[in-house]
Amino acid sequence: MFRNMKIDIETVLDNDPAARSKFEVVFTYSGLHAIWAHRVAHWFYKRKWFTLARFISQVSRFFTGIEIHPGAVIGHRLFIDHGMGVVIGETCEIGDNVVIYQGVTLGGTGKEKGKRHPTIGNNVVIGSGSKVLGSFTVGDNVNIGSNAVVLREVPSNSTVVGNPGRVVKRNGERVGDRLDHTNLPDPVVEMLRDMQRQIDELKAELRREREQTRQERQEVRSL
Ligand SMILES: CC(C)(COP(=O)(O)OP(=O)(O)OC[C@H]1O[C@@H](n2cnc3c(N)ncnc32)[C@H](O)[C@@H]1OP(=O)(O)O)[C@@H](O)C(=O)NCCC(=O)NCCS
């Protein structure tokens, strides 16, 4: 147990450049407190002391703002940064070396029964505010962008962003036909350009008409 606690402290120091000392980490990192409380709650949950397990989880939620259901299975070296608003569901499974930021939900869609929460692979970063909803797998080495809403399986070695979440990078290569948002056509400018073109055409036609009238008048005078 103490070896695991030591690893948890080292995980914080490795992941957070702002963490200065073990002392500071132990006493001020609510993500760490939530993980430790979860270990105790999970121990009771596995022995079917469900209410006591839930009670520990809720006390931990009260102090840390992080709700981890006692049934959730979490791997080694999980780092919950800031943590406030994190919710991890009962049937969620989390691999090793995962980083979770504040406001993340690993939840269900409300439509499933039994296993209804996601399975997260190893070396996954789940950005702040993102929601991963449903009983699918998020592969290894996945980055989930802040505020993404992920509703289906994510292959390993990829980056998912947006709502609904879509894979924008796989094995380091950009994928999909995302629009080039910085070079989108501006409809107002396009319309003004079109009006300018029509005005130029009308001016040229008027000039031609005037020239023609002037020549006709000269011909009449010379007669
Ligand atoms: C997704 C993330 C992990 C970067 O992963 P990455 O694999 O390095 O991806 P890239 O930075 O190369 O971005 C790939 C594309 O996704 C876009 N993108 C990145 N993050 C995004 C997000 N959160 N929402 C929407 N689009 C995003 C990028 O603009 C880029 O688009 P482009 O290909 O059109 O230029 C990172 O952007 C992120 O969101 N991290 C979460 C950090 C966080 O929550 N911090 C809180 C600290 S308190």
The ligand as a MOL file (V3000), in Angstrom:
LIG
                    3D

  0  0  0     0  0            999 V3000
M  V30 BEGIN CTAB
M  V30 COUNTS 48 50 0 0 0
M  V30 BEGIN ATOM
M  V30 1 C -5.9500 17.5870 -27.8530 0
M  V30 2 C -4.6300 17.9850 -27.1920 0
M  V30 3 C -4.2790 16.9840 -26.1200 0
M  V30 4 C -3.5070 18.0600 -28.2150 0
M  V30 5 O -3.3080 16.8050 -28.8090 0
M  V30 6 P -2.3580 16.6760 -30.1080 0
M  V30 7 O -2.3800 15.2680 -30.5610 0
M  V30 8 O -1.0180 17.2680 -29.7800 0
M  V30 9 O -3.1350 17.5380 -31.1830 0
M  V30 10 P -2.7320 18.9090 -31.9180 0
M  V30 11 O -2.3710 19.9610 -30.9300 0
M  V30 12 O -1.7420 18.5880 -32.9980 0
M  V30 13 O -4.1220 19.3080 -32.5780 0
M  V30 14 C -4.7120 18.5730 -33.6370 0
M  V30 15 C -5.8780 19.3880 -34.1550 0
M  V30 16 O -6.9140 19.4470 -33.1740 0
M  V30 17 C -7.2190 20.8060 -32.8500 0
M  V30 18 N -7.4980 20.8580 -31.4180 0
M  V30 19 C -6.6290 20.6250 -30.4060 0
M  V30 20 N -7.2580 20.6910 -29.2290 0
M  V30 21 C -8.5620 20.9680 -29.4920 0
M  V30 22 C -9.7050 21.1650 -28.6850 0
M  V30 23 N -9.6320 21.0630 -27.3590 0
M  V30 24 N -10.8880 21.4250 -29.2890 0
M  V30 25 C -10.9750 21.5250 -30.6500 0
M  V30 26 N -9.9020 21.3470 -31.4840 0
M  V30 27 C -8.7180 21.0860 -30.8990 0
M  V30 28 C -5.9820 21.6000 -33.2270 0
M  V30 29 O -6.2790 22.9370 -33.5020 0
M  V30 30 C -5.5250 20.8490 -34.4570 0
M  V30 31 O -6.3360 21.2440 -35.5450 0
M  V30 32 P -5.6790 21.4570 -37.0210 0
M  V30 33 O -5.1350 20.0970 -37.3990 0
M  V30 34 O -6.8450 21.8870 -37.8680 0
M  V30 35 O -4.6260 22.4730 -36.8480 0
M  V30 36 C -4.7280 19.3970 -26.5470 0
M  V30 37 O -5.0580 20.3570 -27.5430 0
M  V30 38 C -5.7520 19.4790 -25.4300 0
M  V30 39 O -6.9080 19.8310 -25.6440 0
M  V30 40 N -5.2660 19.1460 -24.1970 0
M  V30 41 C -6.0490 19.2360 -23.0090 0
M  V30 42 C -5.2880 20.1100 -22.0560 0
M  V30 43 C -6.1290 20.5510 -20.8900 0
M  V30 44 O -7.2540 20.1480 -20.6880 0
M  V30 45 N -5.5320 21.3930 -20.0820 0
M  V30 46 C -6.1420 21.8980 -18.9110 0
M  V30 47 C -5.0420 22.4130 -18.0340 0
M  V30 48 S -5.7070 23.1950 -16.6240 0
M  V30 END ATOM
M  V30 BEGIN BOND
M  V30 1 1 1 2
M  V30 2 1 2 3
M  V30 3 1 2 4
M  V30 4 1 2 36
M  V30 5 1 4 5
M  V30 6 1 5 6
M  V30 7 2 6 7
M  V30 8 1 6 8
M  V30 9 1 6 9
M  V30 10 1 9 10
M  V30 11 2 10 11
M  V30 12 1 10 12
M  V30 13 1 10 13
M  V30 14 1 13 14
M  V30 15 1 14 15
M  V30 16 1 15 16
M  V30 17 1 15 30
M  V30 18 1 16 17
M  V30 19 1 17 18
M  V30 20 1 17 28
M  V30 21 1 18 19
M  V30 22 1 18 27
M  V30 23 2 19 20
M  V30 24 1 20 21
M  V30 25 1 21 22
M  V30 26 2 21 27
M  V30 27 1 22 23
M  V30 28 2 22 24
M  V30 29 1 24 25
M  V30 30 2 25 26
M  V30 31 1 26 27
M  V30 32 1 28 29
M  V30 33 1 28 30
M  V30 34 1 30 31
M  V30 35 1 31 32
M  V30 36 2 32 33
M  V30 37 1 32 34
M  V30 38 1 32 35
M  V30 39 1 36 37
M  V30 40 1 36 38
M  V30 41 2 38 39
M  V30 42 1 38 40
M  V30 43 1 40 41
M  V30 44 1 41 42
M  V30 45 1 42 43
M  V30 46 2 43 44
M  V30 47 1 43 45
M  V30 48 1 45 46
M  V30 49 1 46 47
M  V30 50 1 47 48
M  V30 END BOND
M  V30 END CTAB
M  END
